[in-house]
Amino acid sequence: MDYIPEHELPKFYNLSAIFISLTLNEGGTALPIIEAMACRKPVIVSDITVLRETIKEAVFVKPM
């Protein structure tokens, strides 16, 4: 898939049943997770400090 313009992102979030963001990178951004939550999608995210401090309603998965 190519670049998706920002104004089209909600369409793609709403086509999904769930949003999963798994990373080991503590320096990442939570913006895509917040956008998915704004579209009322359940989220599964890595249990890392930056996400624990930012995201309150998610299923947290320990990174390996």
HTML snippet that shows the backbone in 3Dmol.js (N, CA, C, O; Angstrom):
<script src="https://3Dmol.org/build/3Dmol-min.js"></script>
<div id="view" style="width:600px;height:400px;position:relative"></div>
<script>
const pdb = `
ATOM      1  N   MET A   1       0.845  -1.167   0.000  1.00  0.00           N
ATOM      2  CA  MET A   1       0.000   0.000   0.000  1.00  0.00           C
ATOM      3  C   MET A   1       0.892   1.233   0.000  1.00  0.00           C
ATOM      4  O   MET A   1       1.929   1.275   0.662  1.00  0.00           O
ATOM      5  N   ASP A   2       0.470   2.212  -0.744  1.00  0.00           N
ATOM      6  CA  ASP A   2       1.206   3.463  -0.823  1.00  0.00           C
ATOM      7  C   ASP A   2       0.795   4.409   0.304  1.00  0.00           C
ATOM      8  O   ASP A   2       0.035   4.044   1.201  1.00  0.00           O
ATOM      9  N   TYR A   3       1.307   5.605   0.235  1.00  0.00           N
ATOM     10  CA  TYR A   3       0.979   6.654   1.191  1.00  0.00           C
ATOM     11  C   TYR A   3      -0.531   6.900   1.209  1.00  0.00           C
ATOM     12  O   TYR A   3      -1.171   6.942   0.158  1.00  0.00           O
ATOM     13  N   ILE A   4      -1.089   7.061   2.393  1.00  0.00           N
ATOM     14  CA  ILE A   4      -2.508   7.378   2.530  1.00  0.00           C
ATOM     15  C   ILE A   4      -2.613   8.812   3.031  1.00  0.00           C
ATOM     16  O   ILE A   4      -2.090   9.130   4.099  1.00  0.00           O
ATOM     17  N   PRO A   5      -3.276   9.678   2.283  1.00  0.00           N
ATOM     18  CA  PRO A   5      -3.435  11.064   2.740  1.00  0.00           C
ATOM     19  C   PRO A   5      -4.158  11.114   4.091  1.00  0.00           C
ATOM     20  O   PRO A   5      -5.037  10.297   4.366  1.00  0.00           O
ATOM     21  N   GLU A   6      -3.787  12.057   4.905  1.00  0.00           N
ATOM     22  CA  GLU A   6      -4.322  12.155   6.265  1.00  0.00           C
ATOM     23  C   GLU A   6      -5.851  12.213   6.297  1.00  0.00           C
ATOM     24  O   GLU A   6      -6.470  11.612   7.175  1.00  0.00           O
ATOM     25  N   HIS A   7      -6.457  12.919   5.367  1.00  0.00           N
ATOM     26  CA  HIS A   7      -7.919  13.050   5.374  1.00  0.00           C
ATOM     27  C   HIS A   7      -8.631  11.732   5.045  1.00  0.00           C
ATOM     28  O   HIS A   7      -9.834  11.611   5.278  1.00  0.00           O
ATOM     29  N   GLU A   8      -7.914  10.757   4.514  1.00  0.00           N
ATOM     30  CA  GLU A   8      -8.496   9.453   4.198  1.00  0.00           C
ATOM     31  C   GLU A   8      -8.276   8.408   5.299  1.00  0.00           C
ATOM     32  O   GLU A   8      -8.854   7.323   5.236  1.00  0.00           O
ATOM     33  N   LEU A   9      -7.461   8.716   6.293  1.00  0.00           N
ATOM     34  CA  LEU A   9      -7.160   7.742   7.342  1.00  0.00           C
ATOM     35  C   LEU A   9      -8.398   7.232   8.083  1.00  0.00           C
ATOM     36  O   LEU A   9      -8.496   6.029   8.322  1.00  0.00           O
ATOM     37  N   PRO A  10      -9.345   8.097   8.456  1.00  0.00           N
ATOM     38  CA  PRO A  10     -10.519   7.559   9.165  1.00  0.00           C
ATOM     39  C   PRO A  10     -11.247   6.470   8.384  1.00  0.00           C
ATOM     40  O   PRO A  10     -11.767   5.528   8.983  1.00  0.00           O
ATOM     41  N   LYS A  11     -11.291   6.580   7.078  1.00  0.00           N
ATOM     42  CA  LYS A  11     -11.943   5.552   6.261  1.00  0.00           C
ATOM     43  C   LYS A  11     -11.270   4.198   6.488  1.00  0.00           C
ATOM     44  O   LYS A  11     -11.950   3.181   6.625  1.00  0.00           O
ATOM     45  N   PHE A  12      -9.940   4.182   6.526  1.00  0.00           N
ATOM     46  CA  PHE A  12      -9.210   2.926   6.713  1.00  0.00           C
ATOM     47  C   PHE A  12      -9.341   2.400   8.134  1.00  0.00           C
ATOM     48  O   PHE A  12      -9.471   1.194   8.342  1.00  0.00           O
ATOM     49  N   TYR A  13      -9.306   3.303   9.117  1.00  0.00           N
ATOM     50  CA  TYR A  13      -9.526   2.865  10.497  1.00  0.00           C
ATOM     51  C   TYR A  13     -10.912   2.233  10.629  1.00  0.00           C
ATOM     52  O   TYR A  13     -11.066   1.205  11.289  1.00  0.00           O
ATOM     53  N   ASN A  14     -11.914   2.842  10.006  1.00  0.00           N
ATOM     54  CA  ASN A  14     -13.284   2.350  10.130  1.00  0.00           C
ATOM     55  C   ASN A  14     -13.534   1.058   9.360  1.00  0.00           C
ATOM     56  O   ASN A  14     -14.514   0.365   9.632  1.00  0.00           O
ATOM     57  N   LEU A  15     -12.686   0.726   8.422  1.00  0.00           N
ATOM     58  CA  LEU A  15     -12.787  -0.551   7.719  1.00  0.00           C
ATOM     59  C   LEU A  15     -12.259  -1.711   8.556  1.00  0.00           C
ATOM     60  O   LEU A  15     -12.553  -2.873   8.275  1.00  0.00           O
ATOM     61  N   SER A  16     -11.483  -1.390   9.577  1.00  0.00           N
ATOM     62  CA  SER A  16     -10.873  -2.438  10.399  1.00  0.00           C
ATOM     63  C   SER A  16     -11.750  -2.761  11.604  1.00  0.00           C
ATOM     64  O   SER A  16     -12.586  -1.958  12.018  1.00  0.00           O
ATOM     65  N   ALA A  17     -11.543  -3.948  12.152  1.00  0.00           N
ATOM     66  CA  ALA A  17     -12.259  -4.356  13.355  1.00  0.00           C
ATOM     67  C   ALA A  17     -11.454  -4.026  14.606  1.00  0.00           C
ATOM     68  O   ALA A  17     -12.021  -3.842  15.683  1.00  0.00           O
ATOM     69  N   ILE A  18     -10.137  -3.951  14.465  1.00  0.00           N
ATOM     70  CA  ILE A  18      -9.234  -3.759  15.600  1.00  0.00           C
ATOM     71  C   ILE A  18      -7.960  -3.092  15.096  1.00  0.00           C
ATOM     72  O   ILE A  18      -7.611  -3.216  13.923  1.00  0.00           O
ATOM     73  N   PHE A  19      -7.265  -2.383  15.990  1.00  0.00           N
ATOM     74  CA  PHE A  19      -5.996  -1.760  15.628  1.00  0.00           C
ATOM     75  C   PHE A  19      -4.904  -2.345  16.513  1.00  0.00           C
ATOM     76  O   PHE A  19      -5.033  -2.360  17.737  1.00  0.00           O
ATOM     77  N   ILE A  20      -3.834  -2.823  15.897  1.00  0.00           N
ATOM     78  CA  ILE A  20      -2.717  -3.427  16.629  1.00  0.00           C
ATOM     79  C   ILE A  20      -1.451  -2.647  16.319  1.00  0.00           C
ATOM     80  O   ILE A  20      -1.115  -2.413  15.158  1.00  0.00           O
ATOM     81  N   SER A  21      -0.753  -2.248  17.379  1.00  0.00           N
ATOM     82  CA  SER A  21       0.515  -1.538  17.226  1.00  0.00           C
ATOM     83  C   SER A  21       1.524  -2.138  18.203  1.00  0.00           C
ATOM     84  O   SER A  21       1.512  -1.825  19.393  1.00  0.00           O
ATOM     85  N   LEU A  22       2.391  -2.997  17.688  1.00  0.00           N
ATOM     86  CA  LEU A  22       3.395  -3.655  18.522  1.00  0.00           C
ATOM     87  C   LEU A  22       4.774  -3.136  18.156  1.00  0.00           C
ATOM     88  O   LEU A  22       5.173  -3.173  16.992  1.00  0.00           O
ATOM     89  N   THR A  23       5.492  -2.655  19.145  1.00  0.00           N
ATOM     90  CA  THR A  23       6.812  -2.084  18.916  1.00  0.00           C
ATOM     91  C   THR A  23       7.679  -2.238  20.153  1.00  0.00           C
ATOM     92  O   THR A  23       7.172  -2.371  21.267  1.00  0.00           O
ATOM     93  N   LEU A  24       8.973  -2.218  19.951  1.00  0.00           N
ATOM     94  CA  LEU A  24       9.928  -2.179  21.056  1.00  0.00           C
ATOM     95  C   LEU A  24      10.510  -0.777  21.213  1.00  0.00           C
ATOM     96  O   LEU A  24      11.256  -0.506  22.153  1.00  0.00           O
ATOM     97  N   ASN A  25      10.163   0.104  20.286  1.00  0.00           N
ATOM     98  CA  ASN A  25      10.732   1.441  20.227  1.00  0.00           C
ATOM     99  C   ASN A  25      10.041   2.373  21.216  1.00  0.00           C
ATOM    100  O   ASN A  25       8.864   2.692  21.050  1.00  0.00           O
ATOM    101  N   GLU A  26      10.762   2.808  22.238  1.00  0.00           N
ATOM    102  CA  GLU A  26      10.226   3.737  23.228  1.00  0.00           C
ATOM    103  C   GLU A  26      10.078   5.148  22.668  1.00  0.00           C
ATOM    104  O   GLU A  26       9.390   5.978  23.263  1.00  0.00           O
ATOM    105  N   GLY A  27      10.710   5.428  21.538  1.00  0.00           N
ATOM    106  CA  GLY A  27      10.691   6.776  20.988  1.00  0.00           C
ATOM    107  C   GLY A  27       9.603   7.008  19.972  1.00  0.00           C
ATOM    108  O   GLY A  27       9.577   8.054  19.324  1.00  0.00           O
ATOM    109  N   GLY A  28       8.699   6.051  19.814  1.00  0.00           N
ATOM    110  CA  GLY A  28       7.651   6.184  18.806  1.00  0.00           C
ATOM    111  C   GLY A  28       6.549   7.134  19.234  1.00  0.00           C
ATOM    112  O   GLY A  28       6.559   7.675  20.339  1.00  0.00           O
ATOM    113  N   THR A  29       5.615   7.319  18.345  1.00  0.00           N
ATOM    114  CA  THR A  29       4.485   8.193  18.624  1.00  0.00           C
ATOM    115  C   THR A  29       3.219   7.381  18.829  1.00  0.00           C
ATOM    116  O   THR A  29       3.061   6.306  18.251  1.00  0.00           O
ATOM    117  N   ALA A  30       2.327   7.891  19.644  1.00  0.00           N
ATOM    118  CA  ALA A  30       1.066   7.225  19.909  1.00  0.00           C
ATOM    119  C   ALA A  30      -0.056   7.744  19.014  1.00  0.00           C
ATOM    120  O   ALA A  30      -1.200   7.310  19.154  1.00  0.00           O
ATOM    121  N   LEU A  31       0.243   8.649  18.112  1.00  0.00           N
ATOM    122  CA  LEU A  31      -0.788   9.282  17.297  1.00  0.00           C
ATOM    123  C   LEU A  31      -1.664   8.286  16.530  1.00  0.00           C
ATOM    124  O   LEU A  31      -2.887   8.416  16.579  1.00  0.00           O
ATOM    125  N   PRO A  32      -1.097   7.295  15.820  1.00  0.00           N
ATOM    126  CA  PRO A  32      -1.978   6.347  15.124  1.00  0.00           C
ATOM    127  C   PRO A  32      -2.908   5.582  16.072  1.00  0.00           C
ATOM    128  O   PRO A  32      -4.038   5.258  15.706  1.00  0.00           O
ATOM    129  N   ILE A  33      -2.443   5.300  17.266  1.00  0.00           N
ATOM    130  CA  ILE A  33      -3.265   4.603  18.256  1.00  0.00           C
ATOM    131  C   ILE A  33      -4.419   5.499  18.688  1.00  0.00           C
ATOM    132  O   ILE A  33      -5.561   5.049  18.778  1.00  0.00           O
ATOM    133  N   ILE A  34      -4.120   6.755  18.953  1.00  0.00           N
ATOM    134  CA  ILE A  34      -5.149   7.720  19.353  1.00  0.00           C
ATOM    135  C   ILE A  34      -6.160   7.923  18.227  1.00  0.00           C
ATOM    136  O   ILE A  34      -7.360   8.035  18.480  1.00  0.00           O
ATOM    137  N   GLU A  35      -5.679   7.971  16.987  1.00  0.00           N
ATOM    138  CA  GLU A  35      -6.583   8.107  15.841  1.00  0.00           C
ATOM    139  C   GLU A  35      -7.520   6.907  15.738  1.00  0.00           C
ATOM    140  O   GLU A  35      -8.713   7.068  15.483  1.00  0.00           O
ATOM    141  N   ALA A  36      -6.983   5.710  15.935  1.00  0.00           N
ATOM    142  CA  ALA A  36      -7.821   4.502  15.887  1.00  0.00           C
ATOM    143  C   ALA A  36      -8.856   4.525  17.004  1.00  0.00           C
ATOM    144  O   ALA A  36     -10.012   4.159  16.793  1.00  0.00           O
ATOM    145  N   MET A  37      -8.443   4.952  18.186  1.00  0.00           N
ATOM    146  CA  MET A  37      -9.373   5.039  19.308  1.00  0.00           C
ATOM    147  C   MET A  37     -10.448   6.085  19.036  1.00  0.00           C
ATOM    148  O   MET A  37     -11.594   5.907  19.452  1.00  0.00           O
ATOM    149  N   ALA A  38     -10.104   7.166  18.350  1.00  0.00           N
ATOM    150  CA  ALA A  38     -11.080   8.196  17.993  1.00  0.00           C
ATOM    151  C   ALA A  38     -12.138   7.627  17.045  1.00  0.00           C
ATOM    152  O   ALA A  38     -13.269   8.113  17.002  1.00  0.00           O
ATOM    153  N   CYS A  39     -11.764   6.602  16.292  1.00  0.00           N
ATOM    154  CA  CYS A  39     -12.710   5.912  15.401  1.00  0.00           C
ATOM    155  C   CYS A  39     -13.399   4.750  16.123  1.00  0.00           C
ATOM    156  O   CYS A  39     -14.040   3.906  15.497  1.00  0.00           O
ATOM    157  N   ARG A  40     -13.256   4.725  17.442  1.00  0.00           N
ATOM    158  CA  ARG A  40     -13.887   3.712  18.305  1.00  0.00           C
ATOM    159  C   ARG A  40     -13.435   2.284  18.014  1.00  0.00           C
ATOM    160  O   ARG A  40     -14.222   1.341  18.099  1.00  0.00           O
ATOM    161  N   LYS A  41     -12.158   2.142  17.671  1.00  0.00           N
ATOM    162  CA  LYS A  41     -11.595   0.810  17.432  1.00  0.00           C
ATOM    163  C   LYS A  41     -10.889   0.333  18.696  1.00  0.00           C
ATOM    164  O   LYS A  41     -10.174   1.108  19.332  1.00  0.00           O
ATOM    165  N   PRO A  42     -11.077  -0.932  19.069  1.00  0.00           N
ATOM    166  CA  PRO A  42     -10.289  -1.471  20.168  1.00  0.00           C
ATOM    167  C   PRO A  42      -8.827  -1.558  19.725  1.00  0.00           C
ATOM    168  O   PRO A  42      -8.534  -1.817  18.558  1.00  0.00           O
ATOM    169  N   VAL A  43      -7.923  -1.340  20.671  1.00  0.00           N
ATOM    170  CA  VAL A  43      -6.501  -1.346  20.321  1.00  0.00           C
ATOM    171  C   VAL A  43      -5.732  -2.339  21.176  1.00  0.00           C
ATOM    172  O   VAL A  43      -6.031  -2.543  22.352  1.00  0.00           O
ATOM    173  N   ILE A  44      -4.741  -2.944  20.555  1.00  0.00           N
ATOM    174  CA  ILE A  44      -3.766  -3.806  21.224  1.00  0.00           C
ATOM    175  C   ILE A  44      -2.416  -3.155  20.985  1.00  0.00           C
ATOM    176  O   ILE A  44      -2.033  -2.914  19.841  1.00  0.00           O
ATOM    177  N   VAL A  45      -1.692  -2.870  22.064  1.00  0.00           N
ATOM    178  CA  VAL A  45      -0.423  -2.155  21.943  1.00  0.00           C
ATOM    179  C   VAL A  45       0.650  -2.799  22.814  1.00  0.00           C
ATOM    180  O   VAL A  45       0.353  -3.566  23.730  1.00  0.00           O
ATOM    181  N   SER A  46       1.889  -2.474  22.511  1.00  0.00           N
ATOM    182  CA  SER A  46       3.017  -2.957  23.313  1.00  0.00           C
ATOM    183  C   SER A  46       2.965  -2.347  24.705  1.00  0.00           C
ATOM    184  O   SER A  46       2.619  -1.177  24.870  1.00  0.00           O
ATOM    185  N   ASP A  47       3.307  -3.139  25.688  1.00  0.00           N
ATOM    186  CA  ASP A  47       3.362  -2.661  27.066  1.00  0.00           C
ATOM    187  C   ASP A  47       4.728  -2.021  27.305  1.00  0.00           C
ATOM    188  O   ASP A  47       5.616  -2.607  27.924  1.00  0.00           O
ATOM    189  N   ILE A  48       4.863  -0.798  26.789  1.00  0.00           N
ATOM    190  CA  ILE A  48       6.089  -0.030  26.988  1.00  0.00           C
ATOM    191  C   ILE A  48       5.715   1.284  27.670  1.00  0.00           C
ATOM    192  O   ILE A  48       4.578   1.745  27.572  1.00  0.00           O
ATOM    193  N   THR A  49       6.665   1.866  28.348  1.00  0.00           N
ATOM    194  CA  THR A  49       6.406   3.033  29.191  1.00  0.00           C
ATOM    195  C   THR A  49       5.692   4.156  28.465  1.00  0.00           C
ATOM    196  O   THR A  49       4.708   4.689  28.977  1.00  0.00           O
ATOM    197  N   VAL A  50       6.164   4.525  27.287  1.00  0.00           N
ATOM    198  CA  VAL A  50       5.580   5.668  26.585  1.00  0.00           C
ATOM    199  C   VAL A  50       4.100   5.433  26.267  1.00  0.00           C
ATOM    200  O   VAL A  50       3.309   6.375  26.302  1.00  0.00           O
ATOM    201  N   LEU A  51       3.720   4.205  25.961  1.00  0.00           N
ATOM    202  CA  LEU A  51       2.320   3.918  25.667  1.00  0.00           C
ATOM    203  C   LEU A  51       1.491   3.782  26.939  1.00  0.00           C
ATOM    204  O   LEU A  51       0.330   4.191  26.960  1.00  0.00           O
ATOM    205  N   ARG A  52       2.062   3.219  27.992  1.00  0.00           N
ATOM    206  CA  ARG A  52       1.355   3.118  29.278  1.00  0.00           C
ATOM    207  C   ARG A  52       1.009   4.506  29.805  1.00  0.00           C
ATOM    208  O   ARG A  52      -0.043   4.702  30.414  1.00  0.00           O
ATOM    209  N   GLU A  53       1.902   5.471  29.565  1.00  0.00           N
ATOM    210  CA  GLU A  53       1.679   6.835  30.051  1.00  0.00           C
ATOM    211  C   GLU A  53       0.683   7.604  29.188  1.00  0.00           C
ATOM    212  O   GLU A  53       0.092   8.580  29.652  1.00  0.00           O
ATOM    213  N   THR A  54       0.491   7.184  27.953  1.00  0.00           N
ATOM    214  CA  THR A  54      -0.340   7.927  27.000  1.00  0.00           C
ATOM    215  C   THR A  54      -1.699   7.284  26.776  1.00  0.00           C
ATOM    216  O   THR A  54      -2.717   7.976  26.745  1.00  0.00           O
ATOM    217  N   ILE A  55      -1.721   5.995  26.621  1.00  0.00           N
ATOM    218  CA  ILE A  55      -2.943   5.262  26.271  1.00  0.00           C
ATOM    219  C   ILE A  55      -3.513   4.626  27.537  1.00  0.00           C
ATOM    220  O   ILE A  55      -2.820   3.889  28.238  1.00  0.00           O
ATOM    221  N   LYS A  56      -4.765   4.914  27.816  1.00  0.00           N
ATOM    222  CA  LYS A  56      -5.375   4.403  29.049  1.00  0.00           C
ATOM    223  C   LYS A  56      -6.283   3.206  28.825  1.00  0.00           C
ATOM    224  O   LYS A  56      -6.409   2.361  29.711  1.00  0.00           O
ATOM    225  N   GLU A  57      -6.917   3.112  27.669  1.00  0.00           N
ATOM    226  CA  GLU A  57      -7.844   2.015  27.412  1.00  0.00           C
ATOM    227  C   GLU A  57      -7.342   1.183  26.243  1.00  0.00           C
ATOM    228  O   GLU A  57      -7.600   1.496  25.081  1.00  0.00           O
ATOM    229  N   ALA A  58      -6.618   0.116  26.572  1.00  0.00           N
ATOM    230  CA  ALA A  58      -6.050  -0.763  25.550  1.00  0.00           C
ATOM    231  C   ALA A  58      -5.736  -2.106  26.181  1.00  0.00           C
ATOM    232  O   ALA A  58      -5.710  -2.257  27.402  1.00  0.00           O
ATOM    233  N   VAL A  59      -5.501  -3.072  25.314  1.00  0.00           N
ATOM    234  CA  VAL A  59      -4.932  -4.338  25.771  1.00  0.00           C
ATOM    235  C   VAL A  59      -3.438  -4.192  25.570  1.00  0.00           C
ATOM    236  O   VAL A  59      -2.974  -3.959  24.454  1.00  0.00           O
ATOM    237  N   PHE A  60      -2.683  -4.328  26.651  1.00  0.00           N
ATOM    238  CA  PHE A  60      -1.222  -4.179  26.608  1.00  0.00           C
ATOM    239  C   PHE A  60      -0.574  -5.553  26.537  1.00  0.00           C
ATOM    240  O   PHE A  60      -0.912  -6.455  27.303  1.00  0.00           O
ATOM    241  N   VAL A  61       0.365  -5.697  25.604  1.00  0.00           N
ATOM    242  CA  VAL A  61       1.072  -6.957  25.368  1.00  0.00           C
ATOM    243  C   VAL A  61       2.551  -6.738  25.636  1.00  0.00           C
ATOM    244  O   VAL A  61       3.152  -5.799  25.115  1.00  0.00           O
ATOM    245  N   LYS A  62       3.132  -7.603  26.446  1.00  0.00           N
ATOM    246  CA  LYS A  62       4.572  -7.500  26.746  1.00  0.00           C
ATOM    247  C   LYS A  62       5.389  -7.772  25.490  1.00  0.00           C
ATOM    248  O   LYS A  62       5.209  -8.803  24.842  1.00  0.00           O
ATOM    249  N   PRO A  63       6.301  -6.840  25.137  1.00  0.00           N
ATOM    250  CA  PRO A  63       7.170  -7.097  23.983  1.00  0.00           C
ATOM    251  C   PRO A  63       8.189  -8.182  24.307  1.00  0.00           C
ATOM    252  O   PRO A  63       8.588  -8.352  25.459  1.00  0.00           O
ATOM    253  N   MET A  64       8.598  -8.903  23.292  1.00  0.00           N
ATOM    254  CA  MET A  64       9.559  -9.986  23.505  1.00  0.00           C
ATOM    255  C   MET A  64      10.959  -9.493  23.270  1.00  0.00           C
ATOM    256  O   MET A  64      11.914 -10.259  23.400  1.00  0.00           O
TER     257      MET A  64
END
`;
const viewer = $3Dmol.createViewer("view");
viewer.addModel(pdb, "pdb");
viewer.setStyle({}, {cartoon: {color: "spectrum"}});
viewer.zoomTo();
viewer.render();
</script>
